[in-house]
Amino acid sequence: MRVIVADHPLIAHKLTYLRDQRTDSPTFRRLAEELMTLLAYEATREVRVEPFEIETPVAPTTGIKLSTPKPLIVPILRAGLGMLEGMVRLLPSAEVGFLGMVRNETTLEAVTYANRLPDDLSGRQCYVLDPMLATGGTLAMSIRYLAERGADDITAVTLLCAPEGIEAVRQELADLDVPITLVTGAVDERLNDKGYIVPGLGDAGDRLYGVAAD
């Protein structure tokens, strides 16, 4: 698995305000969307394209367009939805599928509860969106799920990562014969004993959408 940490002052600037506990949910959502667009430029550096013949007002020329089948964007519910608009802004013609996964706070394992994806992903280039790579269980399960359905190139995009999560994903997916790339805004220090990234930014889903009352 190739890991790319997007080193850009604007990314670091937006991450700083995402981390700040004083940042309210509306501002957090806007910053996450803007940060996703910046990360998407790096994540799509190797998006598949094909030649496309056009005519300018001056002369014919050959440009490029996205190849068929179009890329598939897969936000992991619910927190990944906060990154979707930033990605779609860059790839408006891409298709979107959804995976719902939740982490068991006792075992720290990921469990699938929703799936809105094609059964056959043969030849598809997929972009998985999940704000936090902490223990790695959710991301590893998501990538394996896509690969088993035929995806042959998978890029995961996260706002933050923990070193333990990166290593866990690398080990869990070592047997997959599929190119996997991880693009992230930062690699933080560590995980704490509750499985949260340190210094991190807290629970991304709660900060994006608030905590629903019982």
N, C-alpha and C positions, 0 to 999 in steps of 0.2 A: 504494500500500500504506500502510495506516494503522499506525503504530507506537505502542504503549502501554507505557510503563515503569511498572509497578505500584509506586507509591511508598508503602510502608508500613513502619513500624519493625520489625514482626515478620518481614517478608520480608528486610529488611537483616540482622536478627539471625541468621536461619537461613542466609542466604548466607555470612555471616562464618564460621560453623562448617563449612559445606560447603567453603569455600576452604582452611581450615586443613589442612595436610598431615598433622597428627597425628590427624585424624578417621578412625577405622577404618571398614571397609566396612559393618558392620551399622548403625552410627550414621549413616553417609552415606546409606544407603538410607532410613532412617527420616526423616531431615531432608528428603531429596528428595521423599518422599511428602507430608510435611506442607507443604512449600513449594508443591508442585503444587496442593494443595487451596486454598491462599491465592490462587494465580494463577488457578485455575479460576473463582473468583468473578468476577474481572474479565473473563476470557475468555468467560464465558457470559452476560454482561450483555445481549446481544442474541440469546440463544437463542430460537428460534421457539416460540411458544405459541399456544394456541387456547382459547376460552371453554369452561368445564366447569361444568355445573349440578350442585349438591350440596344436601343438606339438613343444616344443623347441628342440634344438639339444640334450638335455639330457632326457627329459621326457614330457609326456602330461600334460597339465594344463588348468585351466579355467581362461580366462581373461574377458574383457568386450569390447563392441563396442557400438557405438551410436545406439539407438533404432530406429525402423521404426514406423511412418514416421520420416524422418530426420528433424532436426531443420530448421526453416525458418528465414533467416536474412533479415530485412527490413530497408534499409537506406532511410531516408527521403530526397528527392531531394531538393536543390542540395547539400547542405552542408554535408549531411550524407554520400555522396559518398567518402568524405575524410577520413571516418572511416572504410569504407568497407574492404579494403585490410588488415588492421590490424586484423579485425575479421575473415576474410576468412582464413588468415594464420593459425589461431588456429583451425578453423572448416572447413577444405577444402572440406569435403563431404556434408556440409550443402547446402540447396537450397537458392537462393536469389530472392527476389521480391522487387518491388520499389513502393513507394508512393511519388507523387509530391504534395507538399503543399506550399503555400505562405502566409505570414502574411500581412494582410491589415494594412498599417502603420497608418491609421486614426482610425480604429476601434480596431486594434490589434487582430482581429479574423483571424483564419486560414481557408483557402479555398483550396479544393482539385482540382488539375488541371491534374493529371496523376495517373493512377493505373495500375500496372503490377503485379497483385497478383492472385492466384487461387481463384475462387469463394467460394470453400469449404475448410475451414481450420480446419475441425473437427479433434480434437486430436492432433493438431500441437502445438509445443512449439516454440514461436516466440521471436526474439531479434530485437528490434527497435533501430536504430542508429540515433541520432540527436545531434550535438555538444552542443547546448545551450538549456537549459530549462529556459526560461525567463518568459513570461506571462503564459505559460502552455497550450495555446490553441491548438497549432500544435500537441504536444505530446498526449494530452488528446483525440483529435479527431482521431489520428492514432491508439491509443490503443483500443478505442471503435470500430473503423472500423474493426480491427482484431478480437475482441471478438464477434462482431455480425456475423462474418463469421465462427465462431466455434473454434477459437484458445482458448485453455484451460489453457495456462500458458504463461504469457507475461513478458519479462524483457526489460526494456528500459535502454540504455546506453548513458550517456552524459558526455562531458568533464567538463562542469560547470553547476551549478544550481543557481537560485535565490530562497530564501525562499518563496517568494510570488508565484513563479511558482510551487514549490512542493505542497504548500497548495491548489493552484487552481486545480491541477491535482487530488489531493486526494479528494477534494470535488466533482469535476466533475464526477469522476468514482466511487463514493461511492456506487452506486447501482449495479455495476457489480459484479457478483458472479464468478470471475476469479482471481486466484492468480496473483498479479502484484508486480514486484520488480523494483526499480530504483537503478541503480549503477552509481555513478558519481565520478569524480576526486576531486571535491571541491564544497562546498556550499558557495557562496559569500555573500556580505553584504546585497544587496538590488537591486531593480530596480530603474532606474531614471524615470523622467517624460516622456521620449520617449520610455520606455519599454526595455531599454538596461540594461544588468547586470553590476553592479558596484562592484569591479573594472573591472571585466570581461576581455574580450580580443577584443572587437569590434565586427564587423559583421563577423562571421566565414566563410560564403560563399565568401564574398569579399576577405578575407585574404587568403583563400585557392586558389581561382581561379582568383583574380583580378576583376576589374570592367570593364565590356564591355562598349565601347563608344557607344553613340547613333548614 
